[in-house]
Every structure is written in C-alpha cells, then in structure tokens.
Amino acid sequence: MSYQLQIITPQGKVYEGQIEHAELPAEYGFTGILSNHAPLLTSSSGGRLSLREKGGKTRFFSVGPGFFETRKNQAILMTESFSEKS
C-alpha cells in the first residue's frame, strides 16, 4: 500500500510521489509513516528524510525545519529547505 506525499518549500513544490514508507525528522526524534496512518500533524526540526517509494526504491533527502501532516493517505511536508542525498 502507498500514499501520496508532497514536499513544499518557499520556492514551491519540490517533490511529489507515491510513498510506501517515510521516516522523517520530527521535533523529538524520528517518526515512521506507513499508508493508513492515523491523522498526524507534527513539527520537524529538520534533518535526514528517508522515503521508500512505491516499487521499493529508497531515497534520502536533507530537509530544513517545518511541519508535516498526514490524513486519509495524503501527506504534506512544508519545509524551509530540501536537497537530495546520495
């Protein structure tokens, strides 16, 4: 199962895709998000974001501080900065 994720910075939308799992930097540690997760709104202190995309590919990003919300298999991360890591 997967869910839709959008990542938005002040410059606009920088990522959109179907995700099976996300591990994101929350205010006090990391939070793992799978499909059908309970509604959640949390702040993010920034750091390493790990995404397992639909099909199994895992990608890593660096994100700045911001906010994350998920509900009804739709998620959005609003962050100050975003860059892909290898």
N, C-alpha and C positions, 0 to 999 in steps of 0.2 A: 504494500500500500504506500501511496505517496501523498504529498500535499504541495500546494503552490506556495512558493516563497518569493518575495520581492525584497530587494535591498535598495534603500534610497538614501542618497547623500544630499547636501545642499546644492550640488551640481545637477541632480536628477537621478533617475533610476539607473543603477549600475549593474544589477543582476536580477534575473527573473528565471525561474525554472521549477521543475517538479523534483521534490526532495523526499528521500526515504527517511533520512535522519539528519539532524543538525545538533552540533554541540557548540553552544555559544557562551561567551564570557558574560555571566550575569554579575550583579553587584557584589555578591559574596561567594564567588566560585563559578563553576560551570553548570549549565543546565542542558540536559538532553531532551530533544523534541522529536517524537515519532508522529505518524498520522493519527488522527482521532484523539489528540491530546486535549485535555480539559482546557477551557479558556484560560489564558495567562497573559498578564501584562507585567513586564519587569524592566528595570533599568539595566543598562550594560555599562560596565566600567571600561570596556574596550579590551582588545587582545586578540587571541587566535580564535578564528571561527573555522570549524570543520563541517563540511557538507558532504553527505553521501547522496549523490544524485540518483534519480530513477535509472536503473540499469546497472548500478553498483559502483560507478566511478566516484572516488573520494577526492575532494578538492579542499585546499586550505587557503584561508584569507586572513589578513590583518584588518581589524576594524577599530574605529575610534569609539569614544563614549556615545551612548544613545539609548534608544528604547526598542523593545521587542514586544510584539503582540501576536498571539495566535488564537484563532477560533474558527470552528467549522472547516477545518483543513485548509485554511488560508492563513498565511503568516507574513508579517512585515517587520523588517529591521530598519529603523531610521537611525543613521549613524553619521558622525562628523566626517569620517574618512574610511576609505576602503581600498585595499590593494591585494592582488593575488600573490600567494607564496608558492614556491616550488617544493 
